[in-house]
């Protein structure tokens, strides 16, 4: 049986972008006006059909030229300061700059694109409502990612509980078209399908920590911060997941005798 190796992209790496098999890289009365405006803006900006959602490779951080208007050239820290004062053009620019990152992160953590628009919508609403809690405005992207992680974790826990109680017969299928690069061949897709099938059986905490480390390629310190635990706890979760995958993974590739 072949040995599964992690920490290296599977597939081509054309140009300057890293392209692995994974396709990387009602409103309550009395709610503040700024938050209402944010909700209305997100409903306008979010894609309407999951099936037509095109995930952007990692590294595409800026909004398309011509979008963002007079604030499009500002840094994240400057945009956060303006958005905290209910400057909606600044919030819209933050959305356009980081929405693809949040969408891709949610898809790769889940293994499918189910409800990712709702997750990202809620993540941006929570971020807008809690901008005053952001200690380092220049770290908006990483902070948004931690919100997405928490929302996905809650959804995975709920799905796992419903499956355990027999309320649903099976979990959501792995959507290879959502997570696989167009360059991925049949063998790579088979590998991905098996990895994500195994991830689905894990505790959500271990699953998310491993995915952030080996799929998203975050440093251990960043993983701990995004999942909201100590560095030691993050290491234990990743190690448990790695041991489980190593034990159960069966290589789809036929070994050639020397």
SEMI-635502 format. One record per residue (C-alpha): y, z, x; residue in three letters. Coordinates in steps of 0.25 Angstrom, whole numbers, padded with zeros to 4 digits, always signed. Layout:
N
YZXALA ...
END
This chain:
258
+0000+0000+0000UNK +0014-0004+0005UNK +0024+0007+0009UNK +0036+0007+0000UNK +0049+0008+0009UNK +0062+0012+0004UNK +0077+0012+0009UNK +0077-0003+0011UNK +0081-0015+0002UNK +0070-0023-0003UNK +0074-0038-0003UNK +0085-0046+0003UNK +0098-0041+0007UNK +0107-0054+0007UNK +0122-0053+0012UNK +0129-0040+0013UNK +0123-0035+0000UNK +0110-0027+0000UNK +0102-0032-0011UNK +0088-0025-0012UNK +0078-0027-0023UNK +0086-0018-0031UNK +0098-0024-0037UNK +0109-0017-0029UNK +0117-0012-0025UNK +0157+0033-0145UNK +0169+0041-0138UNK +0172+0055-0142UNK +0185+0059-0148UNK +0194+0066-0138UNK +0189+0059-0125UNK +0199+0056-0115UNK +0206+0043-0116UNK +0202+0039-0102UNK +0188+0041-0104UNK +0188+0033-0117UNK +0194+0022-0110UNK +0184+0022-0099UNK +0173+0022-0110UNK +0179+0009-0116UNK +0181+0003-0103UNK +0166+0005-0099UNK +0161-0001-0112UNK +0169-0013-0109UNK +0165-0015-0095UNK +0150-0012-0096UNK +0140-0023-0097UNK +0135-0025-0111UNK +0121-0030-0108UNK +0111-0023-0098UNK +0103-0036-0097UNK +0115-0043-0092UNK +0120-0033-0082UNK +0120-0038-0068UNK +0119-0028-0057UNK +0128-0030-0045UNK +0122-0028-0031UNK +0126-0015-0024UNK +0139-0016-0016UNK +0147-0023-0027UNK +0158-0012-0029UNK +0171-0019-0032UNK +0175-0025-0046UNK +0176-0040-0047UNK +0189-0046-0043UNK +0199-0046-0054UNK +0194-0033-0060UNK +0200-0020-0058UNK +0215-0025-0059UNK +0225-0017-0052UNK +0215-0006-0048UNK +0204-0014-0043UNK +0207-0013-0029UNK +0208+0002-0029UNK +0197+0011-0023UNK +0187+0019-0031UNK +0195+0032-0028UNK +0208+0026-0033UNK +0201+0021-0045UNK +0195+0034-0048UNK +0209+0041-0047UNK +0215+0031-0057UNK +0203+0032-0067UNK +0204+0047-0067UNK +0218+0044-0073UNK +0212+0035-0084UNK +0216+0023-0077UNK +0206+0014-0083UNK +0208+0002-0074UNK +0203+0010-0063UNK +0191+0015-0070UNK +0188+0001-0074UNK +0188-0003-0059UNK +0179+0008-0056UNK +0169+0003-0066UNK +0170-0011-0062UNK +0168-0007-0047UNK +0156+0002-0049UNK +0149-0002-0062UNK +0139-0011-0055UNK +0135+0000-0046UNK +0133+0010-0057UNK +0125+0000-0065UNK +0116-0004-0053UNK +0114+0011-0050UNK +0109+0014-0064UNK +0100+0002-0064UNK +0093+0006-0051UNK +0092+0020-0054UNK +0085+0017-0068UNK +0078+0005-0064UNK +0083-0003-0076UNK +0097-0006-0083UNK +0094+0001-0095UNK +0107+0008-0100UNK +0114+0006-0087UNK +0127+0002-0094UNK +0127+0015-0101UNK +0124+0023-0089UNK +0136+0016-0081UNK +0145+0018-0093UNK +0142+0033-0094UNK +0143+0034-0079UNK +0157+0028-0079UNK +0162+0036-0090UNK +0157+0049-0084UNK +0164+0045-0071UNK +0177+0042-0078UNK +0176+0055-0085UNK +0174+0063-0072UNK +0182+0056-0062UNK +0189+0069-0059UNK +0176+0074-0054UNK +0175+0063-0043UNK +0178+0070-0030UNK +0179+0058-0022UNK +0185+0046-0030UNK +0180+0036-0019UNK +0166+0040-0022UNK +0167+0035-0037UNK +0155+0025-0035UNK +0145+0036-0030UNK +0150+0046-0041UNK +0148+0035-0052UNK +0134+0033-0046UNK +0131+0048-0047UNK +0135+0047-0062UNK +0126+0035-0064UNK +0114+0043-0057UNK +0116+0055-0066UNK +0116+0046-0079UNK +0104+0038-0074UNK +0096+0051-0071UNK +0099+0056-0085UNK +0094+0043-0091UNK +0081+0043-0083UNK +0078+0058-0086UNK +0080+0055-0101UNK +0071+0043-0100UNK +0060+0051-0092UNK +0061+0062-0103UNK +0059+0053-0114UNK +0047+0046-0108UNK +0041+0060-0105UNK +0043+0064-0119UNK +0037+0051-0124UNK +0050+0046-0131UNK +0049+0033-0123UNK +0036+0026-0119UNK +0041+0020-0106UNK +0053+0021-0097UNK +0062+0009-0095UNK +0056-0002-0087UNK +0061-0005-0073UNK +0071-0017-0074UNK +0069-0025-0062UNK +0079-0035-0065UNK +0089-0024-0065UNK +0086-0018-0052UNK +0080-0029-0044UNK +0088-0039-0035UNK +0087-0054-0039UNK +0081-0056-0025UNK +0069-0046-0028UNK +0055-0053-0028UNK +0043-0049-0036UNK +0038-0040-0026UNK +0051-0032-0024UNK +0052-0031-0040UNK +0038-0026-0040UNK +0042-0015-0030UNK +0055-0012-0038UNK +0047-0011-0051UNK +0037-0001-0045UNK +0048+0008-0038UNK +0056+0009-0051UNK +0043+0012-0059UNK +0040+0023-0050UNK +0055+0028-0050UNK +0054+0029-0065UNK +0043+0039-0064UNK +0051+0049-0056UNK +0060+0060-0059UNK +0074+0054-0061UNK +0080+0063-0050UNK +0070+0058-0040UNK +0071+0043-0045UNK +0086+0043-0044UNK +0087+0050-0030UNK +0077+0040-0024UNK +0084+0028-0031UNK +0098+0032-0026UNK +0092+0034-0012UNK +0083+0022-0010UNK +0088+0012-0020UNK +0103+0015-0020UNK +0102+0018-0005UNK +0111+0031-0006UNK +0111+0041+0005UNK +0104+0054+0001UNK +0117+0062+0000UNK +0122+0051-0010UNK +0109+0052-0018UNK +0111+0067-0019UNK +0125+0066-0023UNK +0122+0055-0034UNK +0111+0063-0040UNK +0118+0076-0039UNK +0108+0084-0030UNK +0107+0090-0016UNK +0103+0081-0005UNK +0090+0089-0003UNK +0087+0086-0018UNK +0090+0072-0017UNK +0081+0070-0005UNK +0069+0077-0012UNK +0071+0068-0024UNK +0071+0056-0016UNK +0059+0060-0008UNK +0051+0063-0020UNK +0054+0049-0026UNK +0051+0043-0013UNK +0037+0050-0012UNK +0034+0046-0026UNK +0037+0031-0024UNK +0030+0031-0010UNK +0017+0037-0017UNK +0017+0028-0029UNK +0023+0015-0024UNK +0013+0003-0023UNK +0019-0009-0015UNK +0019-0022-0022UNK +0018-0029-0009UNK +0004-0033-0004UNK +0003-0027+0010UNK -0001-0038+0021UNK -0012-0033+0031UNK -0007-0034+0045UNK 
END
